[in-house]
Every structure is written in structure tokens, then in C-alpha cells.
Amino acid sequence: MNSFINWKSFNWSEYGAEFLGTAFNLLVGFSIITFNFGKGLPMERLIPPESPRLLINGLIFAGSGALFTISPLGKLSGAHLNPCVSLAFWIQGKMHGRDLIGYIISQFLGAIIGTFLVTKLWGEYALSVNNYITLPNKIYPLWYVFLAEVFMTFLLVLCVFIFLSHHQLLRWTPLMVWLLVATMVWLGAPISGTSLNTARSMGPALISWFWQDQWLYCIAPPLGALIGVGVFRLIAMGEREVLTGKLFHVPHYPCIFKNVKVPHLKKQH
């Protein structure tokens, strides 16, 4: 009976939301990559320079995540959609350990299923863009690519925490993340592929069983998240705290996070 109660105490609805959100984000994001860069598709002829197409990629890829964030499922789980973001919230004391594990497993499963569906949907066009595998640009040394991923993930986590620590900025977090990640894709994709998200990189690597240089995306984004938390604490100096574990906090939605400093509905098990 105790084990049954413990099993029920997990927050399955939030984990399911993270699974669906991650799958949706990659399904949309990888589809726009195919549309913009797939061999034989019209965008290559309509917009020959890569830079504008990368900007479109970023706006739609990141935009799908922002759209999910303000959806009912995103309001429920907090729409992390990224193990590095969940890790940052856990280190900051906003997540229970079991929920961190539940979120990360859900995000990885969502990335795998999302990648599988989109590769089947686009077929040969997906192959023409390497089945969405995140790859370092060979013109840069690996240490440079590694630092680029560390810096971009650091900046993402730091900005999220800054916005979530101000009552006036709280509601604008999804908009900020959309514009920030879109800019990172635009400027960073030619260097590292702009992963920022270990699940996003591991999904395509697993589906294609391609592991060359993938260690970089397993280490650099989490390291950037850790640095982001550390720098936020230095800036805050104990005078400011992250108010919630959600990227879009709505008071009347159940909230499973710890040390929440804004009105919220406590989830009953």
C-alpha cells in the first residue's frame, strides 16, 4: 500500500505536459529547419542567403516553445522543455528531486518521439538536413564551440531567473525567451547548431545512432546552466529570489514547485 501511495504521489500530469511540450517544440522546430534548408524545397531558391532563413528558424522554433508556455499544458508544468532549465530550477531550490527526474525523463522521451515523428514525416528531406543532428561547425575548434554552448545556455538561464525574480517582468518571460532563443539560433547556429538543450540534441543522435561530438551537447549546456545559477546568485546577493519555477505563472493553476513567492494553487495528491 505504501508503494502504491508513493507511486501516486508523483506528478504525472506535469510530466505528461513536459513530454508533449518537448515533442511539440521539436516537431515544429525540426519541420521549419526542413522547410528552410531541406534540399529540393523552395526556400533555398526563394531566399538564397542562409542568415535570413536561420532567423526564421529561430523565430518559429523558439516561438513554438513560447506558444506552448502560455498554453494550458505549459501553465501546468511550467514549460521547461529542457533538462538544463529544470536542472537550474532544482539547484535554485525550486524543484523536488523526484520532479527533476520526472521532468528530465519526460523531456528526453518527448525529444525522442518528436524526432522520430518528424523524420518519418519529412523522409528524404529530413535526411538532407542530417536528421536534425546538432553538429559543431568544422571551421571552429571544438573548444570554441563548447564555450559557445556554455555561454548561450548560461545567458538563457540567467535571463530567465532575472525575469522570474521581478514581479513586473514575470509575465513577460515567454516573450523574452522567444526573442532571446531566436537570436541565439540566428547567430549561434553557424557555430554550434545552438542546442542549449541536451534532450534536443540527444533525440536526433539516438534516432540516427550518430554520436560524433555529441558529448559536447551533454556537457556544455548543463555547465552553462550551472554557471547561470551561480551568476544570478552573485547578482542577487540574497536580496532577490526566483519567484516561481514556471516560465509563465498563473495563480489559479496547480503548482508543484517549492519556495514559490507568488500566489499559486497547491496541488493535492
C-alpha positions in Angstrom: 0.0 0.0 0.0 2.8 2.4 0.8 4.5 1.8 -2.5 1.1 2.5 -4.2 0.7 5.8 -2.4 4.3 6.8 -3.3 3.6 5.9 -6.9 0.5 8.1 -6.9 2.4 11.0 -5.3 4.4 11.6 -8.5 3.1 14.5 -10.6 2.2 12.6 -13.7 0.1 15.3 -15.3 3.1 17.7 -15.2 5.4 15.1 -16.6 3.0 14.4 -19.4 2.8 18.1 -20.2 6.6 18.3 -20.4 6.6 15.2 -22.7 4.0 16.7 -25.0 5.6 20.1 -25.0 9.0 18.9 -25.8 7.7 16.7 -28.6 5.6 19.6 -30.0 8.5 22.0 -29.8 10.8 19.7 -31.8 8.1 18.7 -34.3 7.5 22.3 -35.2 11.2 23.4 -34.9 12.6 20.5 -36.9 9.8 21.0 -39.5 10.9 24.6 -40.1 14.5 23.5 -40.3 13.4 21.1 -43.1 11.3 23.7 -44.8 14.1 26.3 -44.8 17.1 24.1 -45.5 15.8 20.8 -47.0 17.3 20.0 -50.4 14.8 20.5 -53.2 12.4 22.6 -51.2 11.6 26.2 -52.4 13.1 28.3 -49.6 16.6 27.6 -50.8 15.8 29.3 -54.1 13.4 32.0 -52.7 15.9 33.2 -50.0 19.4 32.1 -51.1 21.3 33.7 -48.1 21.4 31.4 -45.0 21.2 34.2 -42.4 17.5 35.2 -43.0 16.5 31.5 -43.1 18.3 31.0 -39.8 16.4 33.9 -38.3 13.1 32.4 -39.5 14.2 29.1 -38.0 14.8 30.8 -34.6 11.6 32.8 -34.6 9.4 29.7 -35.3 11.4 27.1 -33.3 11.6 29.3 -30.2 8.1 30.6 -31.0 6.6 27.2 -30.7 8.1 26.8 -27.3 6.8 30.2 -26.2 3.3 29.3 -27.6 3.3 26.1 -25.5 4.4 28.1 -22.5 1.2 30.1 -22.5 -1.0 27.1 -23.3 -2.9 25.3 -20.6 -0.3 22.5 -20.6 2.5 25.0 -20.3 0.9 26.8 -17.5 0.5 23.5 -15.7 4.1 22.2 -15.9 6.0 25.5 -16.3 7.1 24.6 -19.8 10.8 23.9 -19.1 11.1 21.6 -22.1 14.8 21.4 -21.4 16.7 19.3 -18.9 19.2 22.2 -18.4 16.4 24.6 -17.4 14.9 22.0 -15.0 18.4 21.4 -13.5 18.8 25.2 -12.9 15.5 25.4 -11.1 16.4 22.4 -8.9 19.8 23.8 -8.0 18.0 27.1 -7.1 15.8 25.1 -4.7 12.6 25.3 -6.8 12.1 21.6 -7.6 11.8 18.4 -5.6 14.4 15.8 -6.7 11.7 13.3 -7.8 10.1 16.0 -10.0 13.5 16.9 -11.5 13.9 13.2 -12.5 10.3 13.1 -13.8 10.8 16.2 -15.9 14.1 15.1 -17.4 12.9 11.6 -18.3 9.7 13.2 -19.9 11.8 15.7 -21.8 14.1 13.1 -23.2 11.2 10.8 -24.2 9.5 13.8 -25.8 12.6 14.6 -27.8 13.0 11.0 -29.0 9.3 10.7 -30.0 9.2 14.1 -31.6 12.3 13.4 -33.6 11.0 10.0 -34.7 7.7 11.5 -35.9 9.3 14.4 -37.8 11.9 12.2 -39.5 9.0 9.9 -40.7 7.0 12.9 -41.8 9.8 14.5 -43.9 11.6 11.4 -45.0 14.4 12.2 -47.5 14.1 15.9 -46.8 14.9 15.2 -43.1 18.0 13.2 -44.3 19.1 16.2 -46.3 19.4 18.1 -43.1 21.2 15.3 -41.3 18.0 14.2 -39.4 18.4 17.4 -37.2 21.6 16.2 -35.5 23.3 19.1 -33.7 26.8 19.4 -35.1 29.7 21.8 -34.5 30.9 23.8 -37.4 34.2 22.3 -38.5 35.7 25.7 -39.2 35.8 26.3 -35.5 37.9 24.4 -32.9 35.8 22.3 -30.6 36.8 24.3 -27.5 35.3 27.4 -29.2 32.0 25.5 -30.0 32.0 24.2 -26.4 32.3 27.7 -25.0 29.6 29.0 -27.3 27.1 26.4 -26.0 28.2 27.1 -22.4 27.7 30.9 -22.9 24.4 30.7 -24.7 22.8 28.3 -22.1 24.3 30.5 -19.3 22.7 33.6 -20.8 19.3 31.8 -21.2 19.2 30.6 -17.6 20.4 33.9 -16.2 17.8 35.9 -18.2 15.0 33.5 -17.2 16.0 33.9 -13.5 16.2 37.7 -13.7 12.8 37.9 -15.3 11.3 35.4 -12.8 12.7 37.4 -9.9 10.9 40.6 -10.7 7.1 40.9 -10.3 7.0 43.4 -13.1 8.9 41.2 -15.6 7.4 37.9 -14.5 4.6 37.8 -17.1 7.0 38.7 -20.0 9.3 35.7 -19.5 7.9 33.8 -22.5 8.3 36.8 -24.8 11.9 37.3 -23.6 12.8 33.6 -24.1 11.3 33.6 -27.6 13.3 36.6 -28.7 16.5 35.6 -26.9 16.5 32.0 -28.2 15.6 33.2 -31.7 18.6 35.5 -31.7 20.8 32.7 -30.4 19.7 30.4 -33.2 20.3 33.2 -35.8 23.8 34.0 -34.5 24.9 30.7 -32.9 23.6 28.0 -35.2 26.5 28.6 -37.7 28.9 27.9 -34.8 27.4 25.1 -32.7 23.9 24.4 -34.0 22.5 26.2 -31.0 21.5 23.3 -28.9 21.0 24.9 -25.4 19.2 21.6 -24.6 20.7 18.2 -24.1 17.4 16.5 -24.9 17.1 18.4 -28.2 20.5 17.0 -29.3 20.2 13.5 -27.9 16.8 12.8 -29.6 18.2 13.1 -33.2 21.5 11.4 -32.1 19.6 8.4 -30.8 17.2 8.1 -33.7 20.1 8.3 -36.2 22.6 6.5 -33.9 25.2 9.2 -34.5 27.4 10.1 -31.6 30.4 12.0 -33.1 31.0 15.1 -30.9 27.7 14.6 -29.1 29.4 14.6 -25.7 29.7 18.3 -26.2 26.0 18.8 -26.0 25.8 16.5 -23.0 28.2 18.7 -21.0 28.3 22.2 -22.3 24.6 23.2 -21.8 24.3 21.8 -18.3 27.5 23.5 -17.4 26.2 26.8 -18.8 23.0 26.3 -16.7 25.1 25.8 -13.5 27.1 29.0 -14.3 23.8 30.8 -14.9 22.5 29.9 -11.5 25.8 30.9 -9.8 26.0 34.3 -11.6 22.3 35.0 -10.7 23.1 34.4 -7.0 26.1 36.7 -7.2 24.0 39.4 -8.8 21.0 38.9 -6.4 23.3 39.0 -3.3 20.5 37.3 -1.3 18.2 40.3 -1.9 16.2 38.9 -4.8 14.8 35.4 -5.3 13.3 33.5 -8.2 9.6 33.7 -7.5 8.4 30.6 -9.3 9.5 27.5 -11.2 7.2 28.2 -14.1 8.1 30.3 -17.2 4.5 31.6 -17.2 2.9 31.6 -13.7 -0.9 31.7 -13.4 -2.2 31.8 -9.8 -5.2 29.5 -10.4 -3.2 26.6 -11.9 -1.8 23.9 -9.6 1.9 24.4 -8.8 4.2 21.6 -7.7 7.3 23.8 -7.2 9.0 24.7 -3.9 9.5 28.1 -2.3 7.1 29.8 -4.6 6.8 33.5 -3.7 3.7 34.4 -5.8 0.1 33.3 -5.4 -0.5 29.7 -6.6 -2.8 26.7 -6.1 -1.2 23.9 -4.2 -1.6 20.6 -5.8 -3.4 18.0 -3.8 -2.4 14.3 -4.1 
